[in-house]
């Protein structure tokens, strides 16, 4: 009897191991970009997609939108694309999202979900590997002045218009895959002027403090990031990290929006890449990206991403 039990037990263990190995292969799928020697092209301009409504969508529909956005530029991919579970796996089906007017005009509460999803700026623009979020030019600012909208002159219809200056949006995105670098450009001067037309207290361009949003880099195979201030111009940070950091950004349901039941949004708070100050314009932030943990900030990056501020 024991001779029969042992083979059956071994078969059962083997089946468990096969299932486990299969799930691990799915979990450890790494998206990869065709940069450096793997690049089939030298240069590419990327069209930037506008924010889109995501409220109430199943997670799989959101991921379908992501897959379609990635597939628009197949020359930038090395292999198949699978949305990284570490980034997208905690999106909740059917939940609302922080909206653009919600985040930048109405604030937390019942109207926080108004307008297109603010995270769609990044979900639908996957090749914007690292984005600048201009926290300094918002009502959430902890800098010299927080944005106070002149609500006596602003209507709900105006706020809902795509051209209303809720925040600074990227003007262009350009890639040089063979050289393994890319650059996003923001017209900060024009953005500040547009916001000031509707603000009670005017901003200056040096109020344009920004945080980095980097889950696109994480999803596309780069797990580590370092802002190289030695290779940057016109920016600073109060207490910059001395070594590369692991990118921890992901999407999930959180309660920050103040809407009943919560909203899908990004976490976590990451002080190491927040509070970058614009000291003068033009400015440029040089961001080094690595697939695996580097020995230090001096190690040659797998890719360089530039944030150009005009």
C-alpha positions as CSV (number, residue, x, y, z in Angstrom):
1,X,0.0,0.0,0.0
2,X,2.8,2.4,0.8
3,X,4.4,1.7,-2.6
4,X,1.2,2.9,-4.2
5,X,0.8,6.0,-2.0
6,X,4.3,7.2,-2.7
7,X,4.0,7.4,-6.6
8,X,0.6,9.1,-6.2
9,X,2.0,11.6,-3.8
10,X,4.9,12.3,-6.2
11,X,2.5,12.8,-9.1
12,X,0.4,15.2,-7.0
13,X,3.5,17.1,-6.0
14,X,4.6,17.2,-9.7
15,X,1.3,18.6,-10.8
16,X,1.5,21.3,-8.1
17,X,5.0,22.2,-9.2
18,X,3.9,22.4,-12.9
19,X,1.0,24.7,-12.0
20,X,3.2,26.8,-9.7
21,X,5.9,27.1,-12.4
22,X,3.3,28.1,-15.0
23,X,1.9,30.8,-12.7
24,X,5.4,32.0,-11.9
25,X,6.1,32.3,-15.7
26,X,3.1,34.5,-16.0
27,X,4.0,36.6,-12.9
28,X,7.6,37.1,-14.0
29,X,6.9,38.1,-17.6
30,X,9.0,41.1,-18.2
31,X,8.1,43.6,-20.9
32,X,11.1,44.9,-22.7
33,X,11.7,47.8,-25.0
34,X,13.7,47.7,-28.2
35,X,16.4,50.2,-27.3
36,X,20.1,50.2,-27.8
37,X,21.4,47.4,-30.0
38,X,17.9,45.9,-30.2
39,X,16.4,49.0,-31.8
40,X,15.2,48.7,-35.4
41,X,14.8,52.5,-35.7
42,X,16.8,55.6,-35.0
43,X,14.2,58.2,-34.2
44,X,10.5,58.4,-33.5
45,X,7.9,61.1,-32.6
46,X,5.2,59.8,-30.3
47,X,1.6,61.3,-30.5
48,X,0.2,62.1,-27.1
49,X,-3.3,60.8,-26.3
50,X,-5.8,63.0,-24.5
51,X,-7.3,62.0,-21.2
52,X,-10.3,59.6,-21.4
53,X,-13.2,58.7,-19.2
54,X,-12.6,55.4,-17.3
55,X,-15.4,55.5,-14.7
56,X,-17.2,52.2,-14.3
57,X,-15.0,50.2,-16.7
58,X,-14.0,46.6,-15.9
59,X,-10.3,46.3,-15.3
60,X,-9.9,44.2,-18.4
61,X,-11.4,47.0,-20.5
62,X,-8.8,49.4,-19.0
63,X,-6.1,46.9,-19.8
64,X,-7.4,46.6,-23.4
65,X,-7.0,50.4,-23.8
66,X,-3.5,50.0,-22.4
67,X,-2.6,47.2,-24.8
68,X,-3.9,49.2,-27.8
69,X,-1.8,52.2,-26.7
70,X,1.3,50.1,-26.5
71,X,0.6,48.4,-29.8
72,X,0.5,51.8,-31.7
73,X,4.4,51.8,-31.8
74,X,5.4,48.1,-32.3
75,X,9.0,49.2,-33.3
76,X,9.6,50.2,-29.6
77,X,8.8,46.7,-28.3
78,X,11.1,43.7,-27.9
79,X,8.7,40.8,-27.6
80,X,5.1,40.5,-26.5
81,X,3.4,43.0,-24.2
82,X,1.6,42.0,-21.0
83,X,0.3,44.7,-18.6
84,X,2.5,44.1,-15.5
85,X,0.4,42.7,-12.6
86,X,2.6,44.6,-10.1
87,X,1.3,47.9,-11.7
88,X,-2.2,47.1,-12.9
89,X,-3.3,44.1,-11.0
90,X,-5.1,46.0,-8.2
91,X,-7.4,48.1,-10.4
92,X,-10.9,47.4,-9.2
93,X,-13.7,46.6,-11.7
94,X,-16.4,49.2,-12.1
95,X,-15.0,51.8,-9.8
96,X,-14.8,55.5,-10.6
97,X,-11.4,57.3,-11.0
98,X,-10.2,60.6,-9.9
99,X,-11.2,63.0,-12.7
100,X,-9.1,65.8,-14.2
101,X,-11.5,68.6,-13.0
102,X,-12.0,66.5,-9.8
103,X,-8.3,66.4,-9.0
104,X,-7.3,69.9,-10.1
105,X,-10.4,72.0,-9.5
106,X,-13.1,70.4,-7.3
107,X,-10.9,68.4,-4.9
108,X,-11.9,65.4,-2.8
109,X,-15.6,64.6,-2.4
110,X,-18.6,63.9,-4.6
111,X,-17.2,65.8,-7.6
112,X,-13.7,64.3,-7.4
113,X,-14.6,61.9,-10.2
114,X,-15.7,64.7,-12.6
115,X,-14.2,64.5,-16.1
116,X,-11.8,62.2,-17.8
117,X,-9.6,60.0,-15.5
118,X,-6.5,61.8,-14.5
119,X,-4.5,58.5,-14.6
120,X,-5.5,58.0,-18.2
121,X,-2.8,60.6,-19.0
122,X,-0.3,57.9,-18.3
123,X,-2.3,54.7,-19.0
124,X,-2.9,55.9,-22.6
125,X,0.6,57.2,-23.0
126,X,2.8,54.2,-22.1
127,X,5.9,55.6,-23.7
128,X,5.8,58.6,-21.4
129,X,8.0,56.5,-19.2
130,X,8.5,59.2,-16.5
131,X,6.0,62.1,-16.3
132,X,6.2,65.4,-14.5
133,X,3.2,66.1,-12.2
134,X,3.2,69.8,-11.5
135,X,2.1,69.7,-7.8
136,X,3.4,73.2,-7.3
137,X,0.9,74.6,-9.8
138,X,-2.1,73.2,-8.1
139,X,-4.4,73.6,-5.1
140,X,-2.4,70.8,-3.5
141,X,0.8,72.9,-3.5
142,X,3.0,73.0,-0.4
143,X,5.2,75.7,-1.9
144,X,5.0,79.5,-1.9
145,X,1.3,79.6,-2.9
146,X,-1.4,77.1,-3.5
147,X,-3.7,77.5,-6.5
148,X,-6.8,79.5,-5.7
149,X,-9.2,79.5,-8.7
150,X,-11.2,82.6,-9.3
151,X,-14.5,80.6,-9.0
152,X,-16.6,83.7,-9.4
153,X,-15.6,83.8,-13.1
154,X,-15.3,80.1,-13.8
155,X,-18.3,77.9,-14.8
156,X,-18.6,74.2,-14.7
157,X,-18.9,74.2,-18.5
158,X,-15.6,76.0,-18.8
159,X,-13.8,73.6,-16.4
160,X,-15.1,70.6,-18.5
161,X,-13.6,71.9,-21.7
162,X,-10.5,70.0,-22.9
163,X,-8.6,73.3,-23.2
164,X,-9.1,74.6,-19.7
165,X,-5.7,74.8,-18.0
166,X,-6.2,72.4,-15.1
167,X,-2.5,71.5,-15.1
168,X,0.6,71.4,-17.3
169,X,0.3,68.8,-20.0
170,X,3.3,67.5,-22.1
171,X,3.7,69.3,-25.5
172,X,5.7,66.6,-27.3
173,X,7.4,63.2,-26.8
174,X,10.3,62.1,-28.9
175,X,12.3,58.9,-28.8
176,X,15.8,57.9,-30.1
177,X,15.6,54.1,-29.5
178,X,19.0,53.3,-30.9
179,X,20.6,55.7,-28.6
180,X,18.4,54.5,-25.7
181,X,17.0,57.8,-24.7
182,X,13.8,59.8,-25.0
183,X,12.5,63.3,-24.1
184,X,9.2,64.8,-23.1
185,X,8.8,68.6,-23.3
186,X,6.5,70.8,-21.2
187,X,5.9,74.4,-22.0
188,X,5.9,75.6,-18.4
189,X,5.9,79.3,-19.3
190,X,2.7,79.0,-21.4
191,X,1.1,76.8,-18.8
192,X,1.7,79.3,-16.0
193,X,0.3,82.1,-18.1
194,X,-2.8,80.1,-18.9
195,X,-3.4,79.1,-15.2
196,X,-2.8,82.7,-14.1
197,X,-5.7,83.9,-16.3
198,X,-8.0,82.1,-14.0
199,X,-6.2,82.3,-10.6
200,X,-6.8,84.7,-7.8
201,X,-3.1,84.8,-6.9
202,X,-0.7,84.6,-9.9
203,X,2.0,81.9,-10.1
204,X,5.6,82.4,-11.2
205,X,7.5,79.8,-13.3
206,X,9.6,79.0,-10.3
207,X,6.5,77.8,-8.5
208,X,6.4,74.9,-10.9
209,X,7.5,72.3,-8.4
210,X,6.9,68.8,-9.8
211,X,6.8,65.1,-8.8
212,X,7.7,62.2,-11.0
213,X,5.1,59.6,-12.1
214,X,7.0,56.4,-13.2
215,X,4.7,53.4,-13.4
216,X,5.0,53.4,-17.2
217,X,8.8,52.8,-16.8
218,X,8.1,50.0,-14.3
219,X,5.5,48.4,-16.6
220,X,7.9,48.5,-19.6
221,X,10.8,46.8,-17.8
222,X,12.7,49.5,-15.9
223,X,12.5,48.9,-12.1
224,X,15.1,51.4,-10.9
225,X,15.3,55.2,-11.3
226,X,17.8,57.9,-10.4
227,X,17.5,61.7,-11.1
228,X,21.0,62.7,-12.1
229,X,21.2,66.3,-10.9
230,X,24.8,66.5,-12.1
231,X,23.4,66.0,-15.7
232,X,20.4,68.2,-15.2
233,X,19.9,72.0,-15.4
234,X,17.6,74.5,-13.7
235,X,16.1,72.0,-11.2
236,X,16.8,71.0,-7.6
237,X,15.5,69.0,-4.7
238,X,15.8,69.6,-0.9
239,X,17.1,66.2,0.0
240,X,17.9,64.2,-3.2
241,X,18.6,60.5,-2.9
242,X,22.2,59.5,-3.3
243,X,21.4,56.2,-4.9
244,X,18.9,54.8,-7.4
245,X,15.5,53.9,-6.0
246,X,13.1,51.0,-6.8
247,X,10.0,52.3,-8.7
248,X,7.0,51.4,-6.5
249,X,4.2,53.1,-8.3
250,X,1.0,51.1,-9.0
251,X,-2.7,51.6,-9.5
252,X,-5.4,50.5,-7.0
253,X,-8.6,51.6,-5.3
254,X,-7.9,54.2,-2.7
255,X,-9.9,56.6,-0.5
256,X,-8.1,59.9,-1.2
257,X,-10.8,61.0,-3.6
258,X,-13.4,61.1,-0.9
259,X,-16.0,59.5,-3.1
260,X,-18.2,56.8,-1.5
261,X,-16.4,53.5,-1.9
262,X,-13.2,55.1,-3.1
263,X,-11.6,55.5,-6.6
264,X,-8.9,53.9,-8.7
265,X,-5.8,56.0,-8.4
266,X,-2.0,55.7,-8.0
267,X,0.1,54.9,-4.9
268,X,2.3,55.1,-3.0
269,X,3.6,58.4,-1.8
270,X,7.3,58.4,-2.9
271,X,9.2,61.3,-1.3
272,X,12.4,60.4,-3.1
273,X,11.0,61.6,-6.4
274,X,8.7,64.3,-5.3
275,X,9.2,68.0,-4.8
276,X,11.6,68.7,-7.6
277,X,11.9,72.5,-7.9
278,X,12.2,74.6,-11.0
279,X,14.8,77.2,-10.3
280,X,15.0,78.7,-13.7
281,X,13.8,78.1,-17.3
282,X,14.7,76.5,-19.5
283,X,15.4,73.5,-17.3
284,X,16.0,69.8,-17.8
285,X,15.8,66.7,-15.6
286,X,17.9,63.8,-16.6
287,X,16.5,60.5,-15.3
288,X,18.5,57.3,-15.5
289,X,16.6,54.0,-15.7
290,X,17.7,50.4,-15.1
291,X,16.1,47.0,-15.6
292,X,17.9,45.4,-12.6
293,X,19.2,47.0,-9.5
294,X,22.4,48.9,-10.4
295,X,25.6,48.9,-8.3
296,X,25.2,52.6,-7.9
297,X,24.1,55.8,-9.6
298,X,27.3,55.9,-11.7
299,X,26.5,52.6,-13.4
300,X,25.6,53.2,-17.1
301,X,21.8,53.2,-17.4
302,X,19.8,50.9,-19.7
303,X,17.9,54.0,-20.8
304,X,17.9,57.8,-20.2
305,X,14.7,59.8,-20.0
306,X,14.7,63.6,-20.2
307,X,12.1,66.0,-19.0
308,X,12.6,69.3,-20.8
309,X,10.9,72.4,-19.3
310,X,10.6,75.5,-21.5
